[in-house]
């Protein structure tokens, strides 16, 4: 019985939940995400530009706090604006990561006549060349084509897997590029299908040529 009295006393000592109290961490989160610009004493920025910079920080702050307040009013004491802010940032990060993968695919496959190298893309994206190569695959390449309309419609691209091919050559190297006398020895990354339905292994370097060779339907 004593522990129930202690629990009741402990509960009574807790502050009463209100939406306004719940918004304290929401405002802190907004201050962290959208800090107000700092202008030193000798800064030459015109007053109008300073005001615009401050407004650019206040607008998303205000919208965020209002959104958190509406959610807190709907969900009650179980709602935590700080956790919601973290989830919001994670969603933004995931979306940014996806966009980075799509842009890497575009820069490597679609840019012509000279695609970006793995090294230059890696420098821009803070990745190693091998990290760039692993960052995107057939899914991202086709998604870029769908979004931009730059991919011929008559293409079939999949990620490479040895089990997709009956012959040893396509299991271990690129067979789409090169020639009989000068075969491509690069590691295959994709499985592509020609207009006759034959499947070939294709490396990162020869995929742009495959896309350009496909007829549009």
Residue frames as qw, qx, qy, qz and C-alpha x, y, z in Angstrom:
[[0.000, 0.886, 0.463, 0.000, 0.00, 0.00, 0.00],
 [0.338, -0.747, 0.080, 0.568, 2.88, 2.36, 0.79],
 [0.382, -0.108, 0.556, 0.730, 4.30, 2.10, -2.70],
 [0.157, 0.651, 0.642, 0.373, 0.94, 3.11, -4.19],
 [0.195, -0.919, -0.239, 0.246, 0.84, 6.19, -1.98],
 [0.411, -0.520, 0.339, 0.668, 4.37, 7.06, -3.06],
 [0.337, 0.243, 0.673, 0.612, 3.41, 6.58, -6.69],
 [0.027, 0.840, 0.526, 0.127, 0.37, 8.82, -6.22],
 [0.304, -0.838, 0.001, 0.453, 2.54, 11.48, -4.58],
 [0.432, -0.239, 0.521, 0.697, 5.06, 11.20, -7.42],
 [0.244, 0.516, 0.670, 0.475, 2.32, 11.58, -10.03],
 [0.103, -0.918, -0.376, 0.070, 0.86, 14.57, -8.25],
 [0.406, -0.672, 0.173, 0.595, 4.30, 16.20, -8.22],
 [0.463, 0.175, 0.569, 0.657, 4.52, 16.09, -12.02],
 [0.141, 0.317, -0.027, -0.938, 3.65, 19.34, -13.81],
 [0.603, 0.514, 0.512, -0.332, 0.30, 19.43, -15.56],
 [0.458, 0.086, 0.623, 0.628, 0.67, 18.72, -19.25],
 [0.331, 0.785, 0.216, -0.477, -0.23, 21.56, -21.59],
 [0.724, 0.593, 0.210, 0.282, 0.33, 22.16, -25.28],
 [0.092, 0.956, -0.209, 0.182, 2.35, 25.27, -24.42],
 [0.556, -0.632, 0.539, 0.032, 4.72, 23.28, -22.19],
 [0.855, 0.154, 0.461, 0.181, 5.01, 20.67, -24.91],
 [0.550, 0.809, 0.079, 0.191, 6.14, 23.33, -27.37],
 [0.340, -0.857, 0.351, 0.163, 9.29, 24.20, -25.40],
 [0.611, -0.248, 0.644, 0.388, 11.36, 21.41, -27.02],
 [0.571, 0.637, 0.469, 0.220, 9.70, 22.24, -30.34],
 [0.109, 0.993, -0.051, -0.005, 10.99, 25.82, -30.16],
 [0.462, -0.655, 0.538, 0.260, 14.47, 24.62, -29.19],
 [0.692, 0.153, 0.634, 0.310, 14.45, 22.20, -32.13],
 [0.425, 0.846, 0.286, 0.151, 13.42, 25.04, -34.44],
 [0.144, -0.945, 0.263, 0.133, 16.24, 27.25, -33.12],
 [0.587, -0.380, 0.641, 0.316, 18.75, 24.48, -33.82],
 [0.625, 0.379, 0.620, 0.285, 17.43, 23.74, -37.31],
 [0.316, 0.769, 0.288, 0.475, 16.99, 27.34, -38.43],
 [0.488, -0.473, -0.222, 0.699, 19.49, 29.53, -36.55],
 [0.167, 0.962, 0.162, -0.141, 19.17, 33.27, -36.96],
 [0.684, 0.515, -0.071, 0.511, 21.94, 34.82, -39.07],
 [0.537, -0.668, -0.090, 0.507, 24.79, 36.57, -37.27],
 [0.438, 0.788, 0.066, 0.428, 26.09, 39.90, -38.53],
 [0.609, -0.267, -0.238, 0.708, 29.30, 41.31, -36.98],
 [0.081, -0.799, -0.228, 0.551, 29.53, 45.01, -36.14],
 [0.051, -0.555, 0.420, 0.716, 31.56, 45.85, -39.24],
 [0.443, 0.298, 0.811, 0.239, 29.35, 43.84, -41.59],
 [0.084, 0.263, -0.257, -0.926, 28.37, 45.75, -44.73],
 [0.052, 0.374, 0.893, 0.243, 25.21, 43.78, -45.52],
 [0.216, -0.306, -0.171, -0.911, 22.38, 46.20, -46.38],
 [0.368, -0.028, 0.608, -0.702, 19.58, 46.37, -43.81],
 [0.768, 0.203, -0.096, -0.600, 17.06, 45.00, -46.32],
 [0.663, 0.283, -0.692, -0.045, 19.22, 41.92, -46.94],
 [0.037, 0.192, -0.810, 0.553, 19.67, 41.42, -43.19],
 [0.570, 0.059, 0.361, -0.736, 15.92, 41.58, -42.68],
 [0.795, 0.260, -0.356, -0.417, 15.32, 39.11, -45.48],
 [0.452, 0.283, -0.823, 0.197, 17.86, 36.68, -43.98],
 [0.208, -0.080, 0.710, -0.668, 16.16, 36.89, -40.59],
 [0.711, 0.169, 0.078, -0.678, 12.75, 36.34, -42.19],
 [0.680, 0.305, -0.631, -0.215, 14.10, 33.28, -44.02],
 [0.239, 0.135, -0.878, 0.393, 14.93, 31.74, -40.63],
 [0.341, 0.042, 0.523, -0.780, 11.74, 32.82, -38.85],
 [0.681, 0.147, -0.260, -0.669, 9.31, 31.51, -41.46],
 [0.684, 0.057, -0.722, -0.087, 10.26, 27.81, -41.21],
 [0.115, 0.074, -0.750, 0.647, 10.66, 28.15, -37.43],
 [0.453, 0.055, 0.274, -0.846, 7.13, 29.48, -37.07],
 [0.746, 0.129, -0.411, -0.508, 5.62, 26.90, -39.42],
 [0.515, 0.130, -0.827, 0.183, 7.42, 24.07, -37.62],
 [0.048, -0.009, 0.685, -0.727, 6.29, 25.15, -34.14],
 [0.604, 0.094, 0.047, -0.790, 2.70, 25.54, -35.35],
 [0.728, 0.135, -0.606, -0.289, 2.80, 22.05, -36.88],
 [0.355, 0.076, -0.834, 0.415, 4.19, 20.60, -33.64],
 [0.270, 0.002, 0.469, -0.841, 1.54, 22.42, -31.64],
 [0.719, 0.092, -0.208, -0.657, -1.28, 21.04, -33.79],
 [0.671, 0.115, -0.732, -0.022, 0.12, 17.52, -33.48],
 [0.136, 0.078, -0.753, 0.639, 0.49, 17.88, -29.70],
 [0.488, 0.023, 0.241, -0.839, -3.12, 19.04, -29.41],
 [0.773, 0.120, -0.415, -0.465, -4.27, 16.03, -31.43],
 [0.724, 0.104, -0.671, 0.118, -2.19, 13.38, -29.61],
 [0.652, -0.725, -0.075, -0.209, -2.01, 14.71, -26.07],
 [0.471, -0.774, 0.423, -0.002, 0.66, 13.91, -23.45],
 [0.882, -0.038, 0.410, 0.231, 2.06, 10.99, -25.44],
 [0.607, 0.735, 0.081, 0.292, 3.34, 13.34, -28.13],
 [0.585, -0.586, 0.130, 0.546, 6.99, 14.41, -27.89],
 [0.424, 0.896, -0.026, -0.130, 8.01, 17.25, -30.26],
 [0.192, -0.723, 0.630, 0.209, 11.72, 16.49, -29.83],
 [0.560, -0.022, 0.815, 0.147, 11.28, 12.91, -31.03],
 [0.565, 0.707, 0.418, -0.072, 9.05, 14.17, -33.84],
 [0.160, 0.917, -0.282, -0.232, 11.76, 16.66, -34.86],
 [0.346, -0.465, 0.783, 0.223, 14.34, 13.88, -34.97],
 [0.603, 0.315, 0.731, 0.060, 12.03, 11.70, -37.08],
 [0.412, 0.878, 0.141, -0.197, 11.48, 14.67, -39.37],
 [0.009, -0.810, 0.529, 0.254, 15.22, 15.13, -39.87],
 [0.502, -0.170, 0.833, 0.157, 15.74, 11.41, -40.48],
 [0.603, 0.591, 0.535, -0.039, 13.10, 11.52, -43.21],
 [0.269, 0.929, -0.154, -0.204, 14.84, 14.52, -44.78],
 [0.255, -0.613, 0.715, 0.219, 18.19, 12.71, -44.62],
 [0.611, 0.137, 0.774, 0.092, 16.73, 9.59, -46.26],
 [0.529, 0.790, 0.297, -0.088, 15.25, 11.70, -49.04],
 [0.074, 0.893, -0.390, -0.213, 18.58, 13.49, -49.53],
 [0.454, -0.355, 0.796, 0.187, 20.45, 10.18, -49.67],
 [0.638, 0.432, 0.636, 0.042, 18.04, 8.93, -52.33],
 [0.382, 0.915, 0.041, -0.123, 18.48, 12.09, -54.38],
 [0.189, -0.740, 0.601, 0.236, 22.27, 11.75, -54.08],
 [0.584, -0.033, 0.793, 0.172, 22.06, 8.20, -55.46],
 [0.569, 0.694, 0.441, -0.009, 19.94, 9.41, -58.37],
 [0.186, 0.947, -0.205, -0.161, 22.32, 12.26, -59.18],
 [0.388, -0.520, 0.723, 0.238, 25.31, 9.91, -59.02],
 [0.631, 0.283, 0.710, 0.134, 23.56, 7.61, -61.48],
 [0.427, 0.879, 0.196, -0.081, 22.81, 10.57, -63.74],
 [0.041, -0.887, 0.410, 0.208, 26.37, 11.87, -63.63],
 [0.436, -0.368, 0.794, 0.208, 27.87, 8.47, -64.31],
 [0.497, 0.270, 0.810, 0.156, 25.44, 7.09, -66.89],
 [0.364, 0.786, 0.500, 0.001, 23.54, 9.91, -68.60],
 [0.047, -0.882, 0.171, 0.437, 26.00, 12.78, -68.87],
 [0.785, 0.306, 0.368, 0.394, 27.45, 12.83, -72.38],
 [0.840, 0.351, -0.407, -0.075, 29.75, 12.82, -74.22],
 [0.432, 0.317, -0.705, 0.464, 32.05, 12.37, -71.21],
 [0.671, -0.616, -0.382, -0.157, 30.39, 11.00, -68.07],
 [0.280, -0.808, 0.404, -0.324, 31.77, 12.12, -64.74],
 [0.524, 0.277, -0.779, 0.205, 34.43, 9.84, -63.34],
 [0.704, -0.494, -0.507, 0.064, 33.97, 7.91, -60.13],
 [0.526, -0.121, -0.305, 0.785, 36.69, 10.08, -58.63],
 [0.029, -0.243, -0.050, -0.968, 35.06, 13.45, -59.39],
 [0.588, -0.483, -0.413, -0.500, 31.64, 12.25, -58.25],
 [0.728, -0.344, -0.504, 0.312, 33.19, 10.82, -55.11],
 [0.330, 0.039, -0.241, 0.912, 34.87, 14.11, -54.26],
 [0.279, -0.336, -0.162, -0.885, 31.58, 15.98, -54.60],
 [0.746, -0.397, -0.336, -0.416, 29.59, 13.40, -52.62],
 [0.322, -0.621, 0.621, -0.354, 32.28, 12.68, -49.97],
 [0.960, -0.015, 0.242, -0.138, 32.53, 9.07, -51.15],
 [0.397, -0.416, 0.708, 0.410, 35.36, 6.88, -52.37],
 [0.379, 0.307, -0.590, -0.644, 35.25, 5.84, -56.03],
 [0.230, -0.098, -0.966, -0.059, 34.16, 2.36, -55.00],
 [0.112, 0.393, 0.662, -0.628, 31.54, 3.93, -52.75],
 [0.387, 0.404, -0.152, -0.815, 30.11, 5.82, -55.73],
 [0.363, 0.154, -0.818, -0.418, 29.97, 2.62, -57.75],
 [0.177, -0.234, -0.933, 0.207, 28.09, 0.85, -54.95],
 [0.159, 0.250, 0.384, -0.874, 25.76, 3.78, -54.27],
 [0.617, 0.382, 0.029, -0.688, 23.46, 3.21, -57.25],
 [0.384, -0.024, 0.899, 0.208, 22.30, 0.38, -59.44],
 [0.045, 0.297, 0.763, 0.573, 19.74, -0.51, -62.07],
 [0.113, -0.731, -0.653, 0.162, 16.87, 0.79, -59.94],
 [0.162, -0.723, -0.068, 0.669, 18.36, 4.28, -59.69],
 [0.172, -0.173, 0.582, 0.776, 19.37, 4.38, -63.37],
 [0.011, -0.467, -0.795, -0.388, 15.86, 3.53, -64.51],
 [0.162, -0.775, -0.498, 0.354, 14.37, 6.00, -61.99],
 [0.168, -0.526, 0.178, 0.814, 16.49, 8.82, -63.42],
 [0.068, 0.087, 0.725, 0.680, 15.33, 7.90, -66.90],
 [0.094, -0.638, -0.759, -0.088, 11.70, 7.92, -65.80],
 [0.203, -0.761, -0.306, 0.534, 12.09, 11.30, -64.07],
 [0.112, -0.589, 0.286, 0.748, 13.96, 13.02, -66.91],
 [0.745, 0.585, 0.195, -0.255, 12.71, 11.22, -70.01],
 [0.136, 0.760, -0.582, -0.253, 16.31, 10.68, -71.12],
 [0.402, -0.207, 0.890, 0.053, 16.17, 6.90, -71.12],
 [0.421, 0.091, -0.664, -0.612, 14.99, 5.09, -74.24],
 [0.746, -0.176, 0.230, -0.600, 11.82, 3.19, -73.40],
 [0.947, 0.164, -0.243, -0.129, 12.99, -0.07, -74.97],
 [0.241, 0.546, -0.717, 0.360, 15.53, -1.03, -72.31],
 [0.871, -0.426, -0.198, -0.147, 15.76, -3.73, -69.72],
 [0.284, 0.569, -0.593, 0.493, 18.38, -3.33, -67.00],
 [0.820, -0.535, -0.172, -0.109, 18.87, -5.38, -63.86],
 [0.308, -0.772, 0.552, -0.066, 21.63, -5.64, -61.31],
 [0.568, 0.424, -0.699, -0.093, 24.18, -8.25, -62.30],
 [0.710, -0.368, 0.540, -0.263, 24.09, -11.69, -60.75],
 [0.020, -0.382, 0.873, 0.301, 26.04, -14.72, -62.07],
 [0.394, 0.220, 0.879, -0.152, 22.95, -16.93, -61.92],
 [0.487, 0.659, 0.175, -0.545, 21.30, -14.81, -64.61],
 [0.422, 0.675, -0.494, -0.351, 23.69, -16.10, -67.27],
 [0.993, 0.032, 0.103, -0.045, 24.28, -19.57, -68.72],
 [0.750, 0.499, -0.202, 0.385, 27.75, -18.72, -70.07],
 [0.700, -0.396, -0.216, 0.554, 30.90, -18.25, -68.02],
 [0.369, 0.288, 0.085, 0.880, 31.97, -15.02, -69.74],
 [0.253, -0.633, -0.212, -0.700, 28.91, -13.01, -68.67],
 [0.730, -0.580, -0.354, 0.072, 29.21, -14.41, -65.17],
 [0.697, -0.417, -0.068, 0.579, 32.63, -12.86, -64.62],
 [0.281, -0.253, 0.204, 0.903, 33.12, -9.92, -67.02],
 [0.399, 0.604, 0.118, -0.680, 31.36, -7.37, -69.21],
 [0.490, 0.144, 0.765, 0.393, 30.25, -8.95, -72.48],
 [0.340, 0.848, 0.387, -0.125, 28.23, -6.04, -73.86],
 [0.087, 0.934, -0.254, -0.234, 31.25, -3.82, -74.45],
 [0.356, -0.507, 0.711, 0.332, 34.41, -4.52, -76.39],
 [0.698, 0.447, -0.366, -0.423, 34.78, -6.86, -79.33],
 [0.998, -0.016, -0.062, -0.005, 35.71, -10.46, -80.07],
 [0.729, 0.363, -0.267, 0.515, 39.36, -9.55, -80.51],
 [0.180, 0.307, -0.403, 0.843, 39.41, -6.94, -77.76],
 [0.475, -0.587, -0.637, -0.154, 36.85, -7.98, -75.11],
 [0.251, -0.712, 0.215, -0.619, 36.02, -5.81, -72.14],
 [0.588, -0.015, -0.742, 0.322, 37.49, -7.29, -68.98],
 [0.186, -0.359, 0.341, -0.849, 35.80, -4.91, -66.53],
 [0.063, 0.173, 0.901, -0.391, 33.72, -6.29, -63.68],
 [0.197, -0.454, -0.631, -0.597, 30.03, -6.48, -64.66],
 [0.103, 0.066, 0.512, -0.850, 27.53, -4.43, -62.68],
 [0.591, 0.282, 0.162, -0.738, 24.35, -4.83, -64.75],
 [0.401, 0.181, 0.869, 0.227, 22.44, -7.38, -66.79],
 [0.338, 0.474, -0.088, -0.808, 21.07, -5.84, -70.00],
 [0.616, 0.323, 0.718, 0.023, 18.88, -7.25, -72.73],
 [0.061, -0.218, 0.484, 0.845, 19.23, -6.50, -76.43],
 [0.545, 0.220, -0.095, -0.803, 16.43, -6.13, -78.98],
 [0.609, 0.118, -0.727, -0.294, 16.48, -9.89, -79.67],
 [0.804, -0.491, -0.059, -0.328, 15.96, -10.74, -75.99],
 [0.813, 0.118, -0.408, 0.399, 19.52, -11.90, -75.38],
 [0.500, -0.866, -0.013, 0.009, 20.91, -11.01, -71.97],
 [0.630, 0.484, -0.297, 0.530, 24.41, -9.57, -71.62],
 [0.584, -0.590, -0.250, 0.499, 26.63, -8.57, -68.73],
 [0.292, 0.801, 0.093, 0.514, 27.46, -4.87, -68.76],
 [0.545, -0.212, -0.344, 0.735, 29.99, -2.82, -66.83],
 [0.096, -0.780, -0.302, 0.540, 29.64, 0.71, -65.51],
 [0.148, -0.457, 0.376, 0.793, 31.62, 2.19, -68.43],
 [0.013, 0.060, 0.786, 0.615, 29.57, 0.59, -71.21],
 [0.127, 0.559, 0.770, -0.281, 26.06, 1.18, -69.83],
 [0.196, 0.645, 0.031, -0.738, 25.74, 4.67, -71.42],
 [0.141, 0.294, -0.720, -0.612, 26.45, 3.07, -74.81],
 [0.035, 0.292, 0.955, 0.024, 23.76, 0.48, -74.18],
 [0.162, 0.653, 0.502, -0.544, 21.20, 3.19, -73.39],
 [0.186, 0.589, -0.273, -0.737, 22.11, 5.16, -76.52],
 [0.071, 0.163, -0.870, -0.459, 21.81, 2.06, -78.71],
 [0.212, 0.367, 0.878, -0.225, 18.28, 1.15, -77.64],
 [0.060, -0.361, -0.523, -0.770, 15.43, 2.10, -79.96],
 [0.281, 0.078, 0.426, -0.857, 12.55, 4.11, -78.58],
 [0.009, -0.341, -0.915, -0.217, 9.12, 2.50, -78.71]]
